[in-house]
Amino acid sequence: MKQSLALTKILFIAITTFIAVSCDGDDNNGNVIDNDTGSIVDFVSENEDYSSLLAALQVTGLDTSLAGTGPFTVFAPNNAAFETFLNGTALEDVPVDTLTELLLNHVISQSLDSNQLAALDTGYISTLTTEETSGSNISMYVDTSSGVVLNGQSAVTTADITLDNGIIHTIDTVIEIPTLVTFATSNPALTSLVAALTDEGNTTFTDLLSNTNQDFTVFAPTNNAFTSFLDGNTIEDVDNDMLAQILSNHVVPDAVAVSTSLSNTYVNTAATFQGDALGLPLSLYVNTDSGVTLNGVSDVVIADIIASNGVVHVVNNVIGLPDITTFATADPTFATLITALTRDEDFMYVSTLQTDVETTPAPFTVFAPTNDAFTAFLVDLGDIELADIDSATLAATLELHVLTGLNVRAEDLAGLDQMSVITLNGVSITIDAGTPAIIDPDNGSSTIVANNVQATNGVIHVLDRVLRDL
């Protein structure tokens, strides 16, 4: 009798499914089955077309979890999808940890029907799979421009199977764990980025960002960002080496920096200083005073798209390669320094510090005083204003902080310990590598409180005191 009842129930579900499949094919959300009773696991176990999914759930123990109260949204691969994914491999030969991670990548910890999926603000939702390094839930990109497509690879064929503890959407392929490249290629708002990454058939970047043995943080410019950057040109018009450097300047290697971990700080990108053969990483200034802004020119508009090998933050402007002035203007720590550098119309410091690395007097080593350093300096001069300093004295003070023709990093200071070096105005200052600090002509010591802010045409070290020759 029980077998008869079970058979009747299976036949009823099969007939209901057939009717749903036969409905209007123009429904953008696919076919809909409503008001099924029982749990998600009950439905899967009672439908032969999901026998491979059921076996996988049982092997991993996730059948118990998905029989719970939920709510869940499950994107359920049918048997044909599993057969294609396994490609002749037996299910029991797949490592349990790998299979668990894969299955969790099909589960959302909330109930989302097709209408709710279509209404997602950014198109990204979080699955139950976690990124190993950051512990953050891996993202999924939902494209509803034509049906429902997940991560650019898996289409919903039957939507909105509503159950007691959630919703099932049947899909035609197993959703593989996404890499950073998955999200770049699946989102139509990032097609210009993909074109740049693969310019002239180059796969260096896509190979790199598909590497699951290394983690990255990627700041991904939108199509509109590239349009503004190209200013009427095409990707093909940009020099290949320059394009590679610009793209590299959007990648932070060996880091998964989710938005909550970011602060006002400098990070190293995959772009490199071209003034020598050492491959020194360029710096990127992150400001979190209001959202997340990079080098003062590009804002994060979508944060925390988590992949298996890192995180993507979508940005609204291409981040150009920085010169010394980029960091001086982007970092509010140097607001008074910028005021000083631009105080008089005949000061040429900004244009000088923008000189290309291959052009004299670049590269530069700049010892940059903080706002607090300038405040103390003005107090020591009799509690005056910056405007009260005569131009010649201010110019001589500023030039005391710049070395020309040198890219002296912190690791180079030991070789210059107790040595005098000549500044932009021809005056000597002394390197104290032990502290580390700079000794000025007045025998005052200015401590280096941050170092190695690397630009394309030189490096900045931050000082806690203004150098003096008064």
N, C-alpha and C positions, 0 to 999 in steps of 0.2 A: 504493500500500500504506500509506504514511504517512497519507494522507487517510482511508483506511478505518479505521485504528487510532484516529485522532483522533475520527472520527465515533462509533466504538464507545465511546470513553471519555466523550464528551459525552452519548451516550444513557444510559450507565450512571449518570452523575451525575444526569441528569434524572430517571431512574426512581427513584434513591435519594432524591432531593429529594421526588418525588411521594409516595413511601411515607412519608417523615417527616412531610410535611404532612398526610397522611391519618391519622396516629396520634392518640392520645387528646387531644382539644382541651382537657381539664381540666388538662393539665400546666402549672403556673404559670410555668414557664420557657420556654414556647413549644415549638416543634418542634426536635428535636435531630438533627444529623448528625455522626457521629463518624468519626475515623480516615481522613480524606482525606489523600492524600499530595501532596507538592509545596508550594510556597510560597503565601502569600496571593495574590500576583499571578498565580501559575499558576491558582489556582482562579477568580479574577475573569475572567481572559482566556479561560477555557474554558467560561464560563457566560454565555450571551447576555443574560440578565436583568440583568447588571452591565456592559453595554457602555458605558453613559454614565459609570459610575464608572471603568472602564478608560481611557476617553478622557481623563477629567479627570486621572487619575494620570499618564498619558503626557504631557499638556500641561505639567504642573508638574514632571515628572521624579521624582515620588514613587514611580513604579512601580519604579525602581531601588532605592530605600530599602526598600520593602516586600517586595522579593525577597531582602533580606538575612537575616541570621541571627535577628534579633529578640531576644527574643520580643515580639510585638505582640498587642494586641486591637484589631480593626477593627470599628467599627459601620458596616456597608456599606449605603448607600442603593441600592435597586434602580432600574431605569429609570423606573418610575412616580414614584418619589420625586424623581428629578432633573427629570423633566418638569414636575412641580408647582413645584419650586423655580425653575427657569429661566423659567417662565411666558411662553414664546414667545421668550425671548432665546436666541441661539445660544451654545453653550458657549465657542466661540472669542472671543466678545465680552466674556466675563468677564475682567477683568484678572488676569494670572497670579498676582500677589502676593495678591490677594483670594481666588482659588481655592485657592492653596496654604494660606493661613491657614484657610480653610473645611475643607479635607480633613484637615489636621492636627488639627482639632477633633473628628475622628472616630477618632483613633488614640491608644491608651494604650501606654506603653512597658513593658508587662508582659502576661503571658498570664492573662486572667481569664475563667473559665467562669461560667455563670449562677449556680451555687451560691456561687462566690466573690464575685460581684457582690451577691448577696443578703446576704452576711455582712459587708459593709463597715461599719465602726464608725460612721461619720458619714453615709454615703451619698454622700460626695464623693470623686471621683478626679480626677487631673490629666491633661489631654490634652497633646498635643505643641505646641499653639498657645501663643504667649507674649503676655502683656500688654505693650504697647509701652513704657510708662513704667517699669514695675518690672522687666521681663524675667522675671517669674515665669510658670510654666505656668498657663494658664487652666483653671478647674475645670469639672467636669460633675457634676450631681446625678442620682443613680440612685435611682429610686423602685421598689421591688419589692413594693409592697403589692398590686398586681394586674398580674401579668406584670412586664415590665421596661420602664420609661418613663424617658427621658433628658431632663433639663432641662424636664420637663413638656410636651414637644412631640413626642417621637419614640418610638414603641413598637417593641420587638424582636418581629419576626414569626417568625423562625427563629433559634434559639439554638445555640451550641456547635458550630459547624462547625470541627472541629479539624484543623489543618494542621501542616506541619513547623516553621514559624516563628511559630506563634501561633494565634489563634482569631478567627473571623468570627462576628458576630451581625448578621443581616439586619434592617434597620429600614425603616419605612414612610414616613419623611420625612427630608429633609436637616436635620441639626442646625445651626441657625444659631448664629453666635458670640454667646455670652450677654452681656447687660448685667447690671447690679446688680438690675434689676427682674426679670429672668429667675429669679434665685435666690430672690428674695422670693416670687414667685408659684408656683414649682415645689415648694417645700418645705412640706408640710402642717403643720410645726411653727411656721410663720411666718404663718399665716393672719390672726391678730389684727393683726400689723404691716401686712399688706396692707389690712385693713379700715380701719385708722387712716390709712394713706396715701391712701386713696380715699374717706374719709368724706364723705358727702353728694355723691358724684359728683365730688369735687375731683380733678383729675389733675395738679395742680402738682408734687407730689413724684414721681409716676411718670414724668412728662415730664422732670423734671430728672434723675432717676437712670437714664433711658434715653439721655441725651445722651452720645454717644461722643466729643464734642469737648472734654469736660472729665472729669477724674478725681476720684474721691471715695474716702474711707474711710468705711464705714458700720458702725456697731455696732448689730446687729439683735436686738431683744428677742424672746424666744420667746413662745409663747402663754401659758405659765405666768407669765412675767414680766408680761405685760399683765393677767392675771387678778389677780395680787397688787396691781398698781398701781391697777386700777380698783376693787378692794375692794367688789365687789357691784354697781357701776355698769356702764354700758355706754359704748362709745366715743361714742355720741350724747349722753351726759350731760356730756361734757367740752366746755368752751367752745372754739369753733373756733380762735380766735387762740392760746389757751393750748396746744391740741393741736399746732398748727403749730410753735410755739416748742419744745415738748418733742421732737417728731420731728426738728426741725432740730438740736437739741442732740446727736443721735446721728450727725450727718453732718459729716465734716471735708472741706471742699472743697479741690480742687487738690492732692490728696495721695493716694498709694498707699502706705499704711503697713502693710507686712506685719509679722508678729509679730517677726521677727528684727531689724527696724529700730526697734522700739519701745524706749523707755527711760524712766526716771523723768523726766518732763517735762510741760510744758503745751502743748496744741495749741488752735487756734482752731476752733470749730464754726460751723455755718451759723446757729445761734441768735444773737439780737442783744440788746444792752442796750437797754432800753425807756425809759431816762431822758432821752434826747434823740433828735434826728432823724438822727443820724449813722450809725446801723446798726452800731455797734461790735460785733465778734464776741465771744461768750461763750467763756470758756476751759474746757478739759476737762483734768483732771489724770490722767495715765497713770502707774500704778505697776507696775513689773515685778519687784518683789522676790520675789513668789511667784505665777507666772502673770502675767496682765494684769488689773489692777483699775482701774476708771474712777471718779473722784471718790469713791473709798472705798466705793462702794455696789454696783457691778456688775462681775461677773467674766466674762471671755471664756471660753466653754465649747467653742466650735469656732472655730478660727482659720484665716485665710488661704484664704478662698473667693474665688478670683480670677476677676474678670469682665473684659470688654474695656475697661471704663471705671473700674476700681478694684478694691477688695477689700472683702469682707464679713467681719466677725467677729461670730459669734452670742454674745449676752450673756444672763445669767440674771436681770437686773433692768432695769426701765426706769430710765434716767438722768434724774432730776428736774432742774429748773432750779436752778442753784447760787446760794446767797447767799454772803456773805463767809465765814461759818463753815464752809461746805462745804469750801473749800480749806484752811482752817486745820486742820480735823480730818482731811482726807484725806492731806495732805502731811506725811510724817514729819519734814520739815525744821522744822515748827512745833510739835513735840510739847511743848517747854518753854513756848512761848507759850500753848498751850491749858491747860497745867497752871496757869500764872499767871492766866489769864482766869477759871478756874473754882476757884481756890484757896479763896476764902472764900464761904460760903453767901449772903452779902448782895451779892456781885458780880453785876451784871446785864448784864455785857458780851456774853455769848452771845446773850441774847434781844434786846438792843439792836442787835447787828450782824446780826440776822435781820430787821430792820424792812424792810417793803416799800419799794421805791424811791420810791413816791409819798407816803410817810408820813415826817414829820419824826421823827428827824434825818437820815434817809437822803437822798441817797446818801452813801456813805462813801469816803474815801481812806485806806487803812490802810498804814502803813509797818511791815512785819512783820519783827522780828528773827529770825534763825535760831537753832537750838539752840546753835551755837558762839558766837553773839553773846551769848546769855544766860550761857553758861559763863564767858566773859571778864568779863562784867558782875559776876557773883558773885565771881570771883577778885579783881577790883578793889575790891570792898566788904569784902575781908578774908577771902576764901576761905570764904564762908558758904554756906548752903543757901537755896533759895528760901523755905522755910518760916520762915527767920530774919528776913525783911524784914517790917516791920510793915505792916498792911493799908493805912494811909493813904499810905505811901510807895510801895507796890506799885501802888495804884490811880492815884496821880498819874503814875507812870512809864508805866503802860499807856495812860492817856488822852493822854499826850504823843504817842502814835503814831497818833492818829486825827483826821482832819479830817471835819467834818460838812457836809452840804449840798453836797458837791463830789465829782465823779468826775474827778479830775485824773490824766490819763494821761501817759506819758513825753513824748509830743509836745506836751503843754501846759506842760511845765516851763519851756521857754525863755521863755514869756510871764510867768513868775513869778520869773525869775532875780533873786536877791538881794533878793527880797521876803519879808516876814514874813507868815505865815499863822497863824490862831488854831486851836489844837487843841481837843479835846473838853473839856479842863479849863480852857480860857480862857488858856492859856500860848502865847506866840509861838515858832514855829520858823522857820528861814530856808531857803529853797530855793536850792541851788547847782546850777544847771542845767548848768554846765560839766563837773562831775565824772562823773555827777551825784551829789549827796549832799544830806543834810539836816543843817543846823547846829542843834544843840540849845542850850538856855539856858546850858549850861556851856561853850559855844563848842567843843564836840566835833563832829567830822565823821563822819557815818555814811553810808557809800557804798551807793548803790542797786545791788545786784548782779544783780537780775532785776526785770522790770517788767511792767506791763499784764496782770496776772492778773485778768481781767474777770469779775465776778459780775453777777447781776441787780440788785443794790443797791449796787454800788460796785466799786472796783478796789484791788488789792493790789500794793505794791512791796516787794521783799525787801531788808532791810538787813543789813549785816555787823556792826553794832554797835548796842547798845541806846541809845536817846536818853535823856539824863539831865537832871534839874533838881534836883541834890542840894546 
